[in-house]
Amino acid sequence: MNSMEAKKYEIIQKVIALTNDELLDRLNQTIDAGNDLTEAQKNHLKEAIEQCERSEVIPHEEVMASLHKKYSI
């Protein structure tokens, strides 16, 4: 089993174990939304994920602190 197949199997097991209808509905909507993305959107998401994996991101807390300081909010 390759890495992608293992990830899919793990996700399937988690979905099977879910008992919250609202969560299942949200998961279904998320999956459907992913199918509606343009190629450009998919490429932007892929690049964002790669940036996160390379630790090329600024934590939310730092961004918010900077905004609070700059704009006194």
C-alpha positions as CSV (number, residue, x, y, z in Angstrom):
1,M,0.0,0.0,0.0
2,N,1.5,3.4,-1.0
3,S,1.4,6.5,1.1
4,M,-1.7,8.0,-0.6
5,E,-3.6,4.7,-0.2
6,A,-2.7,4.6,3.4
7,K,-3.9,8.2,4.0
8,K,-7.2,7.4,2.2
9,Y,-7.7,4.3,4.3
10,E,-7.1,6.2,7.5
11,I,-9.6,8.9,6.4
12,I,-12.2,6.3,5.5
13,Q,-11.8,4.7,9.0
14,K,-12.3,8.0,10.6
15,V,-15.4,8.8,8.5
16,I,-16.9,5.4,9.3
17,A,-16.5,6.1,13.1
18,L,-18.2,9.5,12.9
19,T,-21.6,9.7,14.6
20,N,-22.3,13.5,14.3
21,D,-24.6,14.2,11.4
22,E,-23.6,17.9,11.2
23,L,-20.0,17.0,11.0
24,L,-20.7,14.5,8.2
25,D,-22.7,17.1,6.3
26,R,-19.8,19.6,6.7
27,L,-17.3,17.0,5.5
28,N,-19.4,16.2,2.5
29,Q,-19.7,19.9,1.6
30,T,-15.9,20.3,1.9
31,I,-15.3,17.4,-0.4
32,D,-17.8,18.8,-2.9
33,A,-16.3,22.2,-2.7
34,G,-12.9,20.7,-3.5
35,N,-14.3,19.3,-6.7
36,D,-15.5,22.8,-7.8
37,L,-12.1,24.5,-7.5
38,T,-10.5,25.8,-10.6
39,E,-7.0,24.6,-11.6
40,A,-5.6,28.0,-10.5
41,Q,-7.2,27.6,-7.1
42,K,-5.9,24.1,-6.7
43,N,-2.4,25.3,-7.6
44,H,-2.6,28.1,-5.1
45,L,-3.7,25.7,-2.4
46,K,-0.9,23.3,-3.3
47,E,1.7,26.1,-3.1
48,A,0.3,27.2,0.3
49,I,0.5,23.7,1.6
50,E,4.1,23.4,0.4
51,Q,5.0,26.7,2.0
52,C,3.5,25.4,5.3
53,E,5.6,22.2,5.0
54,R,8.7,24.4,4.5
55,S,7.8,26.5,7.5
56,E,7.5,29.6,5.3
57,V,4.5,31.0,7.2
58,I,3.9,33.5,9.9
59,P,1.8,32.2,12.8
60,H,-1.7,33.7,13.2
61,E,-0.8,35.1,16.6
62,E,2.1,37.0,15.2
63,V,0.1,38.5,12.4
64,M,-2.7,39.6,14.7
65,A,-0.2,41.1,17.2
66,S,1.4,43.1,14.4
67,L,-2.0,44.3,13.2
68,H,-3.0,45.3,16.7
69,K,0.2,47.2,17.2
70,K,0.2,48.9,13.7
71,Y,-3.5,49.9,13.8
72,S,-4.2,50.1,17.5
73,I,-7.1,47.7,17.3
